[in-house]
Amino acid sequence: MENLKTFEDVLDEAHKWELYAKLVDQLNKDLALASVDLEFDSEVLPTSLKLLLHEEVYRLIQHKFMDYLNLLYIVDVSEEKIKQLDGNDTIELSENVTLLILKREWQKVYYRNKFSS
């Protein structure tokens, strides 16, 4: 899991294991639990997924910071990893947080699939 450094790495793994739809489902589930008004179709293109999630994370940081924190809590993004990010550029921060969210969601899907078989 630590070898996943980019959005493309996460997607490549999801496609390799044929779990992209489950990744989208898990993301939708956690977004709903965090009361974030964003839902993806299971057939969403990976580029659209990245762009829309990035925009939503940016919006939450800018306008609904408590909702942003709640999303991080629901997804279970490591607080330590968030603290390591540079918060000076909100666009870059939201892009990095988007990657952390997707990596964590992928972990959940991967391990659930691996250990439920």
Buried (B, 14 or more C-beta within 10 A) or exposed (E): EEEBEEBEBBBEBBEEBEBBEBBBBBBBBBBEEBEBEBEBEEEBEBEEBBEBBBEBBBBBBEEBEEBBBBBBEBBEBEEEBBEEBEEEEEEEBBBBBBBBBBBBBBBBBBEEEEEEE
